[in-house]
Amino acid sequence: MRSRNARARLWTGIGAAATPLAAVAALAVAVAAPAQAATAVKTLAEAQGRYFGTAMTSGDVTNSAESSVAAAQFDMVTPGNEMKWDATEPSRGSFSFSRGDQILNWGQSHGMRVRGHNLVWHSQLPSWVNSLPTNQVQAAMESHINGVAGHYRGKVYAWDVINEPFNEDGSLRQDAFYKAMGSGYLADALRTAHAADPDARLYINDYNIEGVNAKSNALYSLAQQMLAQGVPLQGIGLESHFIVGQVPSSLLQNMQRFAALGLDVAVTELDDRIPLPASSANLQQQGTDYGNVVKACLAVPRCVGISQWGVDDGHSWIPGTFPGYGAAMFYDANYQPKPAYNATVAALSGPASPPPTTAPPTTAPPTTAPPTTAPPTTAPPTTAPPTTTPPGGAGCTATYQVTNSWPGGFQVSVAVTNGGSSAINGWTVRFTLASGQTITSLWSGVNTGTSGSVTVRNAAYNGTVAAGGATSFGFTGTGSAAPATGVSCTSS
Ligand code: G3I
């Protein structure tokens, strides 16, 4: 693994002197009481059919103040380090899941969904992998994926199967996997992960791919090729480690072009670092940045959720990796909400997500410059009106909408809304697909049947829907883009 300083150079080239402020912030944490925000970001996100998550390490979940703030605010958790290769298979064939299980159990005990992070990454890779003869790397990689994704089968909603595979110029990193297998390791990893956990949404996750640039263009081309070859790639993780004031103006367009391929997109590791000491102007700008990220996600139906990389400024990785920078979270080190938190709440409280469109939505972040590379044109999605069922059971309704289509295929999003006055703890949506339609991949639910009459029950993590809240599932299919008939929802 690279040293922290080497990593900082790779990310931005910033090499400022270290500051003692991080230590001051850490001390403040010990004496602070958690802030009680009026409305949790998770509740607002759920009402928009999204999640709002955080990253937690073993240290974070055992910190009672931090843990209670996280449990109150977030509905998704990504283990910060505990499911990585060095944690789960420190020596060949010897698996250790205690730390990963700790985060999984913490998340599940707080009703959160859990994101698996990650399976194949050049960093936090034990030295035994890098020391293998190249003709043994593929077997080791597949064994690792089988061991880890197999252990968490059915328990995580998604996996960052491949983490940070690209260099900044769009070439693939010359890591142990590439050296052994060439670019073929990417599809092999995804196929192996899919076999190990068929229900997990499988992602490629990377940083500096949030805007349209050489790196995201290379990923876009790779995704196109993979989908054409039937490789089980289902999502793109935009890490979103931003510098204040530098959220790319092409973020929305970039999300849209990946979504138009039929992929989920997710903001997986959001933070927005500020030169220390943080000025009031920069804290306000950070609020603008956070608001724009949230608005962009809400404007893209396939943007499934947002996750901050940590809870508060006292427990962020930023000061240790980027000396002179910090204050990157939406809570300060005393768990007090910052302008970024308020902007997040305001953006999540905005109008319900607009129907899918290729035209820039009104909630698009302001563009300061046109993207240097125009996103490829794609066929406009079908805009058939959504079908909303009458309430069933304790008030659940299902809104079925074809969100994209292409010759011979289509994509659907179904919103499940609890219009009742009490929470529901499980839901079932039934519908009848048009003749010739077949579901090829369904996410955030468990289906019975792939053609004709189909029943979809909630996944383990999204059965509970608060009064007035919503969740969603989706699928892709082959056949015409005709809407389903007989859509109904029952709840328990
Ligand atoms: O486990 C050792 C411990 O034994 C040792 O005493 C200690 C001394 O520094 O280091 C510990 O390892 C640290 C590890 O986190 C676990 O705490 C490493 O030094 C430290 O570099 C490592 O940092 C992690 C970093 O990934 C590594 O690249 C951060 O916590 C983690 O937040 C960060 O997360 C990544 C995502 O996985 C991928 N995207 C970028 C993101 C931020 O870098």
Residues whose N, C-alpha, C, O or C-beta is under 5 A from the ligand:
A	BS01	G3I	G80 N81 S123 W317
